[in-house]
């Protein structure tokens, strides 16, 4: 039985024989393979002697294909000098260098990583420099996009935490028992979560008003298509407006389940959204909720009415009125233009 050592020697001998049998062919194959690799990876390679004269270049695409394969006509004088100084230093010291370069383009800025390595003779003397250029524009854009998204997530998270803190404080202020607080607080947090799901699914763009209203009412109605009538515009709300208007719709729906139309089998609430008339420029949006309510409606101020009349309109830089008279409830919220867009 052949030992592992003998098998290894036999394998190495066979490999050496293959190379010895076809040295020229193997060299050409290797060269072609490397050229394909450079092309597929988008890598440009430039070899220059000690006097910075170009000896050979491979896969030199723009911006490096022009002006002696160094892109001098596209580089600023400062950038060209920076690359030249780096190459001269490599020739002088023999130590490799690495640069990152941004080159203005019609579509913005193209980014490149540049490696500069010394080519040494058998005696160890520097006889030239090898410059490798790899475009990293897409990677750079992805990094910038990721940083922007992380900043946006951080900003939105802080806003959401501030809203939750405000809800907790106000709910506690208008709750008589711990059980009352927990019930109301959970409902409001679930309302925020529902609105936040719409915002997140739109890549933080916001939410459509009709979908937002239907979602909030649907949490308290078995058949929103029957119990909710929505008329007028269907604007796209920004994230902040979506969260606060969703909270307003939640408070109105909870009140309606207890005292209003949603407490009746055939009850219906009406929500309309119209461009507000008047001298305001640009015009805002008037959101109106109307319904019939029962005689048992409480007159005592609670967080629901505080949220509707103060918290929500203040957060939108708008205004609101809540009128309850003769078995009818009407809530009118004026939303300034900066909170939405009409598609």
Phi and psi restraints in degrees (value plus and minus 20) as a CYANA .aco file:
   2 UNK   PHI     -94.9   -54.9
   2 UNK   PSI     114.8   154.8
   3 UNK   PHI     -95.6   -55.6
   3 UNK   PSI     143.3   183.3
   4 UNK   PHI     -83.9   -43.9
   4 UNK   PSI     -57.5   -17.5
   5 UNK   PHI     -83.6   -43.6
   5 UNK   PSI     -61.9   -21.9
   6 UNK   PHI     -88.6   -48.6
   6 UNK   PSI     -56.1   -16.1
   7 UNK   PHI     -82.6   -42.6
   7 UNK   PSI     -60.7   -20.7
   8 UNK   PHI     -84.3   -44.3
   8 UNK   PSI     -63.7   -23.7
   9 UNK   PHI     -82.8   -42.8
   9 UNK   PSI     -59.6   -19.6
  10 UNK   PHI     -85.2   -45.2
  10 UNK   PSI     -61.5   -21.5
  11 UNK   PHI     -84.7   -44.7
  11 UNK   PSI     -65.4   -25.4
  12 UNK   PHI     -83.1   -43.1
  12 UNK   PSI     -57.9   -17.9
  13 UNK   PHI     -84.1   -44.1
  13 UNK   PSI     -62.2   -22.2
  14 UNK   PHI     -83.9   -43.9
  14 UNK   PSI     -60.1   -20.1
  15 UNK   PHI     -83.6   -43.6
  15 UNK   PSI     -64.1   -24.1
  16 UNK   PHI     -82.0   -42.0
  16 UNK   PSI     -56.9   -16.9
  17 UNK   PHI     -86.1   -46.1
  17 UNK   PSI     -60.2   -20.2
  18 UNK   PHI     -82.0   -42.0
  18 UNK   PSI     -65.8   -25.8
  19 UNK   PHI     -85.6   -45.6
  19 UNK   PSI     -59.3   -19.3
  20 UNK   PHI     -88.9   -48.9
  20 UNK   PSI     -51.9   -11.9
  21 UNK   PHI     -93.1   -53.1
  21 UNK   PSI     -53.5   -13.5
  22 UNK   PHI    -155.0  -115.0
  22 UNK   PSI      39.9    79.9
  23 UNK   PHI     -84.4   -44.4
  23 UNK   PSI     -63.3   -23.3
  24 UNK   PHI     -87.8   -47.8
  24 UNK   PSI     -64.2   -24.2
  25 UNK   PHI     -84.6   -44.6
  25 UNK   PSI     -61.5   -21.5
  26 UNK   PHI     -84.0   -44.0
  26 UNK   PSI     -59.0   -19.0
  27 UNK   PHI     -84.6   -44.6
  27 UNK   PSI     -63.0   -23.0
  28 UNK   PHI     -86.1   -46.1
  28 UNK   PSI     -60.2   -20.2
  29 UNK   PHI     -82.9   -42.9
  29 UNK   PSI     -62.4   -22.4
  30 UNK   PHI     -83.1   -43.1
  30 UNK   PSI     -62.7   -22.7
  31 UNK   PHI     -82.4   -42.4
  31 UNK   PSI     -64.5   -24.5
  32 UNK   PHI     -84.9   -44.9
  32 UNK   PSI     -60.2   -20.2
  33 UNK   PHI     -82.5   -42.5
  33 UNK   PSI     -62.2   -22.2
  34 UNK   PHI     -86.6   -46.6
  34 UNK   PSI     -58.1   -18.1
  35 UNK   PHI     -83.9   -43.9
  35 UNK   PSI     -61.6   -21.6
  36 UNK   PHI     -81.9   -41.9
  36 UNK   PSI     -61.6   -21.6
  37 UNK   PHI     -83.6   -43.6
  37 UNK   PSI     -62.8   -22.8
  38 UNK   PHI     -81.9   -41.9
  38 UNK   PSI     -64.4   -24.4
  39 UNK   PHI     -84.7   -44.7
  39 UNK   PSI     -67.3   -27.3
  40 UNK   PHI     -85.7   -45.7
  40 UNK   PSI     -53.7   -13.7
  41 UNK   PHI    -108.8   -68.8
  41 UNK   PSI     -24.7    15.3
  42 UNK   PHI      48.1    88.1
  42 UNK   PSI      16.3    56.3
  43 UNK   PHI    -123.7   -83.7
  43 UNK   PSI     109.6   149.6
  44 UNK   PHI    -125.8   -85.8
  44 UNK   PSI     117.0   157.0
  45 UNK   PHI    -148.6  -108.6
  45 UNK   PSI     113.2   153.2
  46 UNK   PHI    -150.1  -110.1
  46 UNK   PSI     110.9   150.9
  47 UNK   PHI    -134.0   -94.0
  47 UNK   PSI     109.8   149.8
  48 UNK   PHI    -152.1  -112.1
  48 UNK   PSI     130.6   170.6
  49 UNK   PHI    -101.5   -61.5
  49 UNK   PSI    -192.2  -152.2
  50 UNK   PHI     -84.0   -44.0
  50 UNK   PSI     -46.0    -6.0
  51 UNK   PHI    -111.3   -71.3
  51 UNK   PSI      -8.9    31.1
  52 UNK   PHI      46.4    86.4
  52 UNK   PSI       5.7    45.7
  53 UNK   PHI    -106.7   -66.7
  53 UNK   PSI     115.4   155.4
  54 UNK   PHI     -91.4   -51.4
  54 UNK   PSI     105.4   145.4
  55 UNK   PHI    -115.9   -75.9
  55 UNK   PSI     -66.2   -26.2
  56 UNK   PHI    -178.0  -138.0
  56 UNK   PSI     140.3   180.3
  57 UNK   PHI    -167.4  -127.4
  57 UNK   PSI     126.2   166.2
  58 UNK   PHI    -153.9  -113.9
  58 UNK   PSI     117.6   157.6
  59 UNK   PHI      35.1    75.1
  59 UNK   PSI      23.9    63.9
  60 UNK   PHI    -106.9   -66.9
  60 UNK   PSI      70.9   110.9
  61 UNK   PHI    -111.7   -71.7
  61 UNK   PSI     150.2   190.2
  62 UNK   PHI     -80.1   -40.1
  62 UNK   PSI     121.5   161.5
  63 UNK   PHI    -113.6   -73.6
  63 UNK   PSI     -11.0    29.0
  64 UNK   PHI    -110.5   -70.5
  64 UNK   PSI     -26.8    13.2
  65 UNK   PHI     -98.3   -58.3
  65 UNK   PSI     -32.6     7.4
  66 UNK   PHI    -124.0   -84.0
  66 UNK   PSI     144.2   184.2
  67 UNK   PHI      31.4    71.4
  67 UNK   PSI      49.7    89.7
  68 UNK   PHI      37.2    77.2
  68 UNK   PSI      17.9    57.9
  69 UNK   PHI      39.3    79.3
  69 UNK   PSI       8.4    48.4
  70 UNK   PHI    -141.7  -101.7
  70 UNK   PSI     -20.5    19.5
  71 UNK   PHI      45.2    85.2
  71 UNK   PSI       9.3    49.3
  72 UNK   PHI     -84.1   -44.1
  72 UNK   PSI     -47.4    -7.4
  73 UNK   PHI     -95.7   -55.7
  73 UNK   PSI     -35.2     4.8
  74 UNK   PHI    -123.9   -83.9
  74 UNK   PSI     -39.3     0.7
  75 UNK   PHI    -105.1   -65.1
  75 UNK   PSI     127.5   167.5
  76 UNK   PHI     -92.1   -52.1
  76 UNK   PSI     137.9   177.9
  77 UNK   PHI     -74.3   -34.3
  77 UNK   PSI     -57.7   -17.7
  78 UNK   PHI     -86.9   -46.9
  78 UNK   PSI     -59.4   -19.4
  79 UNK   PHI     -88.6   -48.6
  79 UNK   PSI     -63.7   -23.7
  80 UNK   PHI     -81.0   -41.0
  80 UNK   PSI     -60.9   -20.9
  81 UNK   PHI     -87.8   -47.8
  81 UNK   PSI     -56.5   -16.5
  82 UNK   PHI     -83.1   -43.1
  82 UNK   PSI     -64.4   -24.4
  83 UNK   PHI     -87.2   -47.2
  83 UNK   PSI     -64.6   -24.6
  84 UNK   PHI     -80.2   -40.2
  84 UNK   PSI     -63.2   -23.2
  85 UNK   PHI     -83.8   -43.8
  85 UNK   PSI     -58.7   -18.7
  86 UNK   PHI     -84.4   -44.4
  86 UNK   PSI     -60.6   -20.6
  87 UNK   PHI     -87.0   -47.0
  87 UNK   PSI     -62.3   -22.3
  88 UNK   PHI     -83.5   -43.5
  88 UNK   PSI     -56.2   -16.2
  89 UNK   PHI     -87.6   -47.6
  89 UNK   PSI     -58.3   -18.3
  90 UNK   PHI     -84.3   -44.3
  90 UNK   PSI     -61.3   -21.3
  91 UNK   PHI     -82.2   -42.2
  91 UNK   PSI     -60.0   -20.0
  92 UNK   PHI     -92.7   -52.7
  92 UNK   PSI     -63.4   -23.4
  93 UNK   PHI    -120.3   -80.3
  93 UNK   PSI     -45.0    -5.0
  94 UNK   PHI      60.9   100.9
  94 UNK   PSI     -18.5    21.5
  95 UNK   PHI    -112.6   -72.6
  95 UNK   PSI     115.2   155.2
  96 UNK   PHI     -88.3   -48.3
  96 UNK   PSI     136.1   176.1
  97 UNK   PHI    -156.2  -116.2
  97 UNK   PSI     141.1   181.1
  98 UNK   PHI    -162.3  -122.3
  98 UNK   PSI     116.5   156.5
  99 UNK   PHI    -150.0  -110.0
  99 UNK   PSI     136.6   176.6
 100 UNK   PHI    -141.8  -101.8
 100 UNK   PSI     111.5   151.5
 101 UNK   PHI    -152.1  -112.1
 101 UNK   PSI     115.3   155.3
 102 UNK   PHI    -131.1   -91.1
 102 UNK   PSI     102.3   142.3
 103 UNK   PHI    -134.1   -94.1
 103 UNK   PSI     101.4   141.4
 104 UNK   PHI     -78.0   -38.0
 104 UNK   PSI     121.2   161.2
 105 UNK   PHI    -161.4  -121.4
 105 UNK   PSI     145.3   185.3
 106 UNK   PHI     -81.6   -41.6
 106 UNK   PSI     -43.8    -3.8
 107 UNK   PHI    -120.3   -80.3
 107 UNK   PSI      -8.8    31.2
 108 UNK   PHI     109.7   149.7
 108 UNK   PSI    -141.7  -101.7
 109 UNK   PHI    -148.6  -108.6
 109 UNK   PSI     112.4   152.4
 110 UNK   PHI    -119.1   -79.1
 110 UNK   PSI     113.6   153.6
 111 UNK   PHI    -129.4   -89.4
 111 UNK   PSI     122.6   162.6
 112 UNK   PHI    -156.9  -116.9
 112 UNK   PSI     123.0   163.0
 113 UNK   PHI    -119.0   -79.0
 113 UNK   PSI     113.3   153.3
 114 UNK   PHI    -144.4  -104.4
 114 UNK   PSI     102.0   142.0
 115 UNK   PHI    -126.8   -86.8
 115 UNK   PSI     112.8   152.8
 116 UNK   PHI    -141.8  -101.8
 116 UNK   PSI      95.8   135.8
 117 UNK   PHI    -140.7  -100.7
 117 UNK   PSI     128.3   168.3
 118 UNK   PHI    -102.3   -62.3
 118 UNK   PSI     118.9   158.9
 119 UNK   PHI    -123.9   -83.9
 119 UNK   PSI      97.9   137.9
 120 UNK   PHI    -124.1   -84.1
 120 UNK   PSI     128.4   168.4
 121 UNK   PHI     -98.1   -58.1
 121 UNK   PSI     156.5   196.5
 122 UNK   PHI     -81.0   -41.0
 122 UNK   PSI     -46.9    -6.9
 123 UNK   PHI    -103.6   -63.6
 123 UNK   PSI     -23.1    16.9
 124 UNK   PHI      71.6   111.6
 124 UNK   PSI     -16.1    23.9
 125 UNK   PHI    -105.6   -65.6
 125 UNK   PSI     123.4   163.4
 126 UNK   PHI     -93.4   -53.4
 126 UNK   PSI     100.3   140.3
 127 UNK   PHI    -135.1   -95.1
 127 UNK   PSI     -21.9    18.1
 128 UNK   PHI     157.7   197.7
 128 UNK   PSI     158.9   198.9
 129 UNK   PHI    -148.6  -108.6
 129 UNK   PSI     122.9   162.9
 130 UNK   PHI    -130.0   -90.0
 130 UNK   PSI     100.3   140.3
 131 UNK   PHI    -129.8   -89.8
 131 UNK   PSI     103.4   143.4
 132 UNK   PHI    -133.0   -93.0
 132 UNK   PSI     107.1   147.1
 133 UNK   PHI    -142.1  -102.1
 133 UNK   PSI     105.8   145.8
 134 UNK   PHI    -147.6  -107.6
 134 UNK   PSI     107.0   147.0
 135 UNK   PHI     -97.9   -57.9
 135 UNK   PSI     112.6   152.6
 136 UNK   PHI    -143.5  -103.5
 136 UNK   PSI       4.2    44.2
 137 UNK   PHI     -78.2   -38.2
 137 UNK   PSI     -68.4   -28.4
 138 UNK   PHI     -84.6   -44.6
 138 UNK   PSI     -60.5   -20.5
 139 UNK   PHI     -82.4   -42.4
 139 UNK   PSI     -61.5   -21.5
 140 UNK   PHI     -84.2   -44.2
 140 UNK   PSI     -62.7   -22.7
 141 UNK   PHI     -84.5   -44.5
 141 UNK   PSI     -59.6   -19.6
 142 UNK   PHI     -83.5   -43.5
 142 UNK   PSI     -61.3   -21.3
 143 UNK   PHI     -83.2   -43.2
 143 UNK   PSI     -63.7   -23.7
 144 UNK   PHI     -85.4   -45.4
 144 UNK   PSI     -60.2   -20.2
 145 UNK   PHI     -82.7   -42.7
 145 UNK   PSI     -62.7   -22.7
 146 UNK   PHI     -83.1   -43.1
 146 UNK   PSI     -63.1   -23.1
 147 UNK   PHI     -82.0   -42.0
 147 UNK   PSI     -61.5   -21.5
 148 UNK   PHI     -83.4   -43.4
 148 UNK   PSI     -63.1   -23.1
 149 UNK   PHI     -84.8   -44.8
 149 UNK   PSI     -60.0   -20.0
 150 UNK   PHI     -85.2   -45.2
 150 UNK   PSI     -59.9   -19.9
 151 UNK   PHI     -84.4   -44.4
 151 UNK   PSI     -59.3   -19.3
 152 UNK   PHI     -86.5   -46.5
 152 UNK   PSI     -63.0   -23.0
 153 UNK   PHI     -81.7   -41.7
 153 UNK   PSI     -63.0   -23.0
 154 UNK   PHI     -81.1   -41.1
 154 UNK   PSI     -64.7   -24.7
 155 UNK   PHI     -83.2   -43.2
 155 UNK   PSI     -66.4   -26.4
 156 UNK   PHI     -85.9   -45.9
 156 UNK   PSI     -58.1   -18.1
 157 UNK   PHI     -84.2   -44.2
 157 UNK   PSI     -61.6   -21.6
 158 UNK   PHI     -84.3   -44.3
 158 UNK   PSI     -60.8   -20.8
 159 UNK   PHI     -82.6   -42.6
 159 UNK   PSI     -62.9   -22.9
 160 UNK   PHI     -84.9   -44.9
 160 UNK   PSI     -61.4   -21.4
 161 UNK   PHI     -83.9   -43.9
 161 UNK   PSI     -57.6   -17.6
 162 UNK   PHI     -84.8   -44.8
 162 UNK   PSI     -59.6   -19.6
 163 UNK   PHI     -84.0   -44.0
 163 UNK   PSI     -64.8   -24.8
 164 UNK   PHI     -82.5   -42.5
 164 UNK   PSI     -62.2   -22.2
 165 UNK   PHI     -80.9   -40.9
 165 UNK   PSI     -62.7   -22.7
 166 UNK   PHI     -84.2   -44.2
 166 UNK   PSI     -63.0   -23.0
 167 UNK   PHI     -82.6   -42.6
 167 UNK   PSI     -63.8   -23.8
 168 UNK   PHI     -81.2   -41.2
 168 UNK   PSI     -64.5   -24.5
 169 UNK   PHI     -83.7   -43.7
 169 UNK   PSI     -69.3   -29.3
 170 UNK   PHI     -89.3   -49.3
 170 UNK   PSI     -57.0   -17.0
 171 UNK   PHI     -83.9   -43.9
 171 UNK   PSI     -62.2   -22.2
 172 UNK   PHI     -82.6   -42.6
 172 UNK   PSI     -57.2   -17.2
 173 UNK   PHI     -85.1   -45.1
 173 UNK   PSI     -53.4   -13.4
 174 UNK   PHI    -127.5   -87.5
 174 UNK   PSI      -3.1    36.9
 175 UNK   PHI    -127.6   -87.6
 175 UNK   PSI     117.2   157.2
 176 UNK   PHI    -109.7   -69.7
 176 UNK   PSI     -48.4    -8.4
 177 UNK   PHI    -154.0  -114.0
 177 UNK   PSI     145.2   185.2
 178 UNK   PHI     -83.3   -43.3
 178 UNK   PSI     -60.9   -20.9
 179 UNK   PHI     -82.1   -42.1
 179 UNK   PSI     -61.1   -21.1
 180 UNK   PHI     -81.9   -41.9
 180 UNK   PSI     -63.4   -23.4
 181 UNK   PHI     -81.1   -41.1
 181 UNK   PSI     -68.7   -28.7
 182 UNK   PHI     -82.6   -42.6
 182 UNK   PSI     -61.7   -21.7
 183 UNK   PHI     -82.0   -42.0
 183 UNK   PSI     -68.2   -28.2
 184 UNK   PHI     -90.5   -50.5
 184 UNK   PSI     -60.6   -20.6
 185 UNK   PHI     -84.6   -44.6
 185 UNK   PSI     -63.4   -23.4
 186 UNK   PHI     -80.6   -40.6
 186 UNK   PSI     -62.7   -22.7
 187 UNK   PHI     -80.9   -40.9
 187 UNK   PSI     -61.4   -21.4
 188 UNK   PHI     -90.5   -50.5
 188 UNK   PSI     -57.3   -17.3
 189 UNK   PHI     -85.9   -45.9
 189 UNK   PSI     -60.5   -20.5
 190 UNK   PHI     -83.4   -43.4
 190 UNK   PSI     -55.3   -15.3
 191 UNK   PHI     -83.5   -43.5
 191 UNK   PSI     -65.2   -25.2
 192 UNK   PHI     -81.1   -41.1
 192 UNK   PSI     -62.3   -22.3
 193 UNK   PHI     -81.6   -41.6
 193 UNK   PSI     -60.6   -20.6
 194 UNK   PHI     -83.1   -43.1
 194 UNK   PSI     -64.4   -24.4
 195 UNK   PHI     -87.1   -47.1
 195 UNK   PSI     -58.8   -18.8
 196 UNK   PHI     -84.7   -44.7
 196 UNK   PSI     -54.2   -14.2
 197 UNK   PHI     -80.3   -40.3
 197 UNK   PSI     -61.4   -21.4
 198 UNK   PHI     -85.0   -45.0
 198 UNK   PSI     -61.8   -21.8
 199 UNK   PHI     -84.0   -44.0
 199 UNK   PSI     -65.0   -25.0
 200 UNK   PHI     -85.5   -45.5
 200 UNK   PSI     -61.0   -21.0
 201 UNK   PHI     -86.0   -46.0
 201 UNK   PSI     -38.4     1.6
 202 UNK   PHI    -117.6   -77.6
 202 UNK   PSI      -2.9    37.1
 203 UNK   PHI      38.7    78.7
 203 UNK   PSI      21.8    61.8
 204 UNK   PHI      50.3    90.3
 204 UNK   PSI      -5.4    34.6
 205 UNK   PHI     -95.3   -55.3
 205 UNK   PSI     -57.8   -17.8
 206 UNK   PHI     124.3   164.3
 206 UNK   PSI    -162.2  -122.2
 207 UNK   PHI    -176.9  -136.9
 207 UNK   PSI     127.6   167.6
 208 UNK   PHI     -94.3   -54.3
 208 UNK   PSI     117.9   157.9
 209 UNK   PHI     -80.0   -40.0
 209 UNK   PSI     -66.3   -26.3
 210 UNK   PHI     -79.2   -39.2
 210 UNK   PSI     -64.5   -24.5
 211 UNK   PHI     -86.1   -46.1
 211 UNK   PSI     -57.7   -17.7
 212 UNK   PHI     -84.2   -44.2
 212 UNK   PSI     -68.8   -28.8
 213 UNK   PHI     -83.3   -43.3
 213 UNK   PSI     -65.7   -25.7
 214 UNK   PHI     -81.3   -41.3
 214 UNK   PSI     -58.6   -18.6
 215 UNK   PHI     -86.2   -46.2
 215 UNK   PSI     -61.6   -21.6
 216 UNK   PHI     -89.6   -49.6
 216 UNK   PSI     -64.2   -24.2
 217 UNK   PHI     -88.1   -48.1
 217 UNK   PSI     -56.0   -16.0
 218 UNK   PHI     -82.5   -42.5
 218 UNK   PSI     -41.8    -1.8
 219 UNK   PHI     -89.9   -49.9
 219 UNK   PSI     -37.1     2.9
 220 UNK   PHI    -143.7  -103.7
 220 UNK   PSI     -11.9    28.1
 221 UNK   PHI    -155.2  -115.2
 221 UNK   PSI     113.9   153.9
 222 UNK   PHI     -89.7   -49.7
 222 UNK   PSI     -47.3    -7.3
 223 UNK   PHI    -158.7  -118.7
 223 UNK   PSI      62.1   102.1
 224 UNK   PHI     -78.0   -38.0
 224 UNK   PSI     -50.6   -10.6
 225 UNK   PHI     -83.8   -43.8
 225 UNK   PSI     -45.1    -5.1
 226 UNK   PHI    -114.9   -74.9
 226 UNK   PSI     -59.6   -19.6
 227 UNK   PHI    -106.4   -66.4
 227 UNK   PSI     -30.4     9.6
 228 UNK   PHI    -145.0  -105.0
 228 UNK   PSI     109.9   149.9
 229 UNK   PHI    -136.1   -96.1
 229 UNK   PSI      99.9   139.9
 230 UNK   PHI    -134.1   -94.1
 230 UNK   PSI     105.6   145.6
 231 UNK   PHI    -145.6  -105.6
 231 UNK   PSI     134.7   174.7
 232 UNK   PHI      75.5   115.5
 232 UNK   PSI    -170.8  -130.8
 233 UNK   PHI     -91.0   -51.0
 233 UNK   PSI     134.5   174.5
 234 UNK   PHI    -145.9  -105.9
 234 UNK   PSI      51.2    91.2
 235 UNK   PHI     -91.6   -51.6
 235 UNK   PSI     142.4   182.4
 236 UNK   PHI    -117.9   -77.9
 236 UNK   PSI      98.6   138.6
 237 UNK   PHI    -107.8   -67.8
 237 UNK   PSI     122.7   162.7
 238 UNK   PHI     -91.8   -51.8
 238 UNK   PSI     146.9   186.9
 239 UNK   PHI     -75.7   -35.7
 239 UNK   PSI     -64.1   -24.1
 240 UNK   PHI     -83.6   -43.6
 240 UNK   PSI     -63.8   -23.8
 241 UNK   PHI     -85.3   -45.3
 241 UNK   PSI     -58.6   -18.6
 242 UNK   PHI     -81.9   -41.9
 242 UNK   PSI     -63.6   -23.6
 243 UNK   PHI     -85.5   -45.5
 243 UNK   PSI     -64.3   -24.3
 244 UNK   PHI     -95.9   -55.9
 244 UNK   PSI     -59.9   -19.9
 245 UNK   PHI     -87.9   -47.9
 245 UNK   PSI     -55.6   -15.6
 246 UNK   PHI     -80.2   -40.2
 246 UNK   PSI     -59.3   -19.3
 247 UNK   PHI     -84.2   -44.2
 247 UNK   PSI     -61.8   -21.8
 248 UNK   PHI     -81.9   -41.9
 248 UNK   PSI     -64.2   -24.2
 249 UNK   PHI     -83.8   -43.8
 249 UNK   PSI     -55.7   -15.7
 250 UNK   PHI     -82.6   -42.6
 250 UNK   PSI     -67.5   -27.5
 251 UNK   PHI     -82.8   -42.8
 251 UNK   PSI     -60.3   -20.3
 252 UNK   PHI     -87.2   -47.2
 252 UNK   PSI     -59.2   -19.2
 253 UNK   PHI     -88.1   -48.1
 253 UNK   PSI     -61.5   -21.5
 254 UNK   PHI     -82.2   -42.2
 254 UNK   PSI     -65.0   -25.0
 255 UNK   PHI     -82.2   -42.2
 255 UNK   PSI     -59.1   -19.1
 256 UNK   PHI     -87.4   -47.4
 256 UNK   PSI     -56.2   -16.2
 257 UNK   PHI     -85.3   -45.3
 257 UNK   PSI     -53.4   -13.4
 258 UNK   PHI    -104.2   -64.2
 258 UNK   PSI     -61.2   -21.2
 259 UNK   PHI    -149.2  -109.2
 259 UNK   PSI     -31.7     8.3
 260 UNK   PHI    -134.9   -94.9
 260 UNK   PSI    -168.2  -128.2
 261 UNK   PHI     -83.2   -43.2
 261 UNK   PSI     -56.1   -16.1
 262 UNK   PHI     -92.9   -52.9
 262 UNK   PSI     -26.9    13.1
 263 UNK   PHI    -104.4   -64.4
 263 UNK   PSI     -28.5    11.5
 264 UNK   PHI    -125.0   -85.0
 264 UNK   PSI     123.0   163.0
 265 UNK   PHI     -77.0   -37.0
 265 UNK   PSI     -56.7   -16.7
 266 UNK   PHI    -128.9   -88.9
 266 UNK   PSI      -1.0    39.0
 267 UNK   PHI     -93.7   -53.7
 267 UNK   PSI     134.0   174.0
 268 UNK   PHI    -165.7  -125.7
 268 UNK   PSI     119.7   159.7
 269 UNK   PHI    -127.5   -87.5
 269 UNK   PSI     130.9   170.9
 270 UNK   PHI    -138.7   -98.7
 270 UNK   PSI     110.6   150.6
 271 UNK   PHI    -143.5  -103.5
 271 UNK   PSI     106.9   146.9
 272 UNK   PHI    -145.7  -105.7
 272 UNK   PSI     128.1   168.1
 273 UNK   PHI    -152.2  -112.2
 273 UNK   PSI      94.0   134.0
 274 UNK   PHI    -149.8  -109.8
 274 UNK   PSI     127.2   167.2
 275 UNK   PHI     -84.2   -44.2
 275 UNK   PSI     105.8   145.8
 276 UNK   PHI     -90.1   -50.1
 276 UNK   PSI     113.9   153.9
 277 UNK   PHI    -105.5   -65.5
 277 UNK   PSI     136.4   176.4
 278 UNK   PHI     114.3   154.3
 278 UNK   PSI    -186.8  -146.8
 279 UNK   PHI    -109.8   -69.8
 279 UNK   PSI     -21.5    18.5
 280 UNK   PHI     -83.3   -43.3
 280 UNK   PSI     112.9   152.9
 281 UNK   PHI    -151.5  -111.5
 281 UNK   PSI     102.6   142.6
 282 UNK   PHI     -92.9   -52.9
 282 UNK   PSI     138.8   178.8
 283 UNK   PHI     -85.3   -45.3
 283 UNK   PSI     127.7   167.7
 284 UNK   PHI    -113.8   -73.8
 284 UNK   PSI    -184.2  -144.2
 285 UNK   PHI    -139.9   -99.9
 285 UNK   PSI     114.3   154.3
 286 UNK   PHI    -123.8   -83.8
 286 UNK   PSI      93.7   133.7
 287 UNK   PHI    -123.8   -83.8
 287 UNK   PSI     104.3   144.3
 288 UNK   PHI    -145.9  -105.9
 288 UNK   PSI     112.2   152.2
 289 UNK   PHI    -136.3   -96.3
 289 UNK   PSI     104.2   144.2
 290 UNK   PHI    -151.5  -111.5
 290 UNK   PSI     126.5   166.5
 291 UNK   PHI    -185.2  -145.2
 291 UNK   PSI     144.9   184.9
 292 UNK   PHI    -110.9   -70.9
 292 UNK   PSI     119.5   159.5
 293 UNK   PHI    -144.6  -104.6
 293 UNK   PSI     139.8   179.8
 294 UNK   PHI    -103.6   -63.6
 294 UNK   PSI     154.5   194.5
 295 UNK   PHI     -94.7   -54.7
 295 UNK   PSI     -35.7     4.3
 296 UNK   PHI    -105.5   -65.5
 296 UNK   PSI      -7.8    32.2
 297 UNK   PHI     -81.2   -41.2
 297 UNK   PSI     108.6   148.6
 298 UNK   PHI     -92.8   -52.8
 298 UNK   PSI     123.4   163.4
 299 UNK   PHI    -118.1   -78.1
 299 UNK   PSI     -31.6     8.4
 300 UNK   PHI     -88.3   -48.3
 300 UNK   PSI     117.2   157.2
 301 UNK   PHI     -88.1   -48.1
 301 UNK   PSI     112.2   152.2
 302 UNK   PHI    -152.5  -112.5
 302 UNK   PSI     156.2   196.2
 303 UNK   PHI     -79.1   -39.1
 303 UNK   PSI     -52.7   -12.7
 304 UNK   PHI     -75.5   -35.5
 304 UNK   PSI     -68.0   -28.0
 305 UNK   PHI     -91.7   -51.7
 305 UNK   PSI     -54.8   -14.8
 306 UNK   PHI     -83.3   -43.3
 306 UNK   PSI     -62.6   -22.6
 307 UNK   PHI     -82.6   -42.6
 307 UNK   PSI     -62.9   -22.9
 308 UNK   PHI     -88.0   -48.0
 308 UNK   PSI     -60.1   -20.1
 309 UNK   PHI    -113.1   -73.1
 309 UNK   PSI     -42.6    -2.6
 310 UNK   PHI    -144.5  -104.5
 310 UNK   PSI     -75.9   -35.9
 311 UNK   PHI     -82.5   -42.5
 311 UNK   PSI     -73.6   -33.6
 312 UNK   PHI     -85.1   -45.1
 312 UNK   PSI     -73.3   -33.3
 313 UNK   PHI     -81.7   -41.7
 313 UNK   PSI     -56.4   -16.4
 314 UNK   PHI     -83.6   -43.6
 314 UNK   PSI     -60.3   -20.3
 315 UNK   PHI     -86.0   -46.0
 315 UNK   PSI     -43.3    -3.3
 316 UNK   PHI    -122.5   -82.5
 316 UNK   PSI     -19.4    20.6
 317 UNK   PHI      38.2    78.2
 317 UNK   PSI      14.2    54.2
 318 UNK   PHI    -135.9   -95.9
 318 UNK   PSI    -174.4  -134.4
 319 UNK   PHI    -165.4  -125.4
 319 UNK   PSI     139.2   179.2
 320 UNK   PHI    -172.1  -132.1
 320 UNK   PSI     133.7   173.7
 321 UNK   PHI    -155.7  -115.7
 321 UNK   PSI     123.3   163.3
 322 UNK   PHI    -146.0  -106.0
 322 UNK   PSI      90.8   130.8
 323 UNK   PHI    -134.2   -94.2
 323 UNK   PSI     109.1   149.1
 324 UNK   PHI    -146.6  -106.6
 324 UNK   PSI      95.0   135.0
 325 UNK   PHI    -176.7  -136.7
 325 UNK   PSI     110.2   150.2
 326 UNK   PHI      32.0    72.0
 326 UNK   PSI      30.4    70.4
 327 UNK   PHI      53.2    93.2
 327 UNK   PSI      -2.3    37.7
 328 UNK   PHI    -153.1  -113.1
 328 UNK   PSI     115.3   155.3
 329 UNK   PHI    -134.9   -94.9
 329 UNK   PSI     112.9   152.9
 330 UNK   PHI    -155.3  -115.3
 330 UNK   PSI     105.6   145.6
 331 UNK   PHI    -137.0   -97.0
 331 UNK   PSI     105.2   145.2
 332 UNK   PHI    -141.4  -101.4
 332 UNK   PSI     102.1   142.1
 333 UNK   PHI    -141.1  -101.1
 333 UNK   PSI      99.4   139.4
 334 UNK   PHI    -115.1   -75.1
 334 UNK   PSI     103.1   143.1
 335 UNK   PHI    -132.6   -92.6
 335 UNK   PSI      93.9   133.9
 336 UNK   PHI     -79.8   -39.8
 336 UNK   PSI     135.1   175.1
 337 UNK   PHI     -78.3   -38.3
 337 UNK   PSI     -53.5   -13.5
 338 UNK   PHI     -83.4   -43.4
 338 UNK   PSI     -31.1     8.9
 339 UNK   PHI    -111.6   -71.6
 339 UNK   PSI     -25.9    14.1
 340 UNK   PHI    -175.8  -135.8
 340 UNK   PSI     151.0   191.0
 341 UNK   PHI    -162.4  -122.4
 341 UNK   PSI     124.1   164.1
 342 UNK   PHI    -112.5   -72.5
 342 UNK   PSI     100.6   140.6
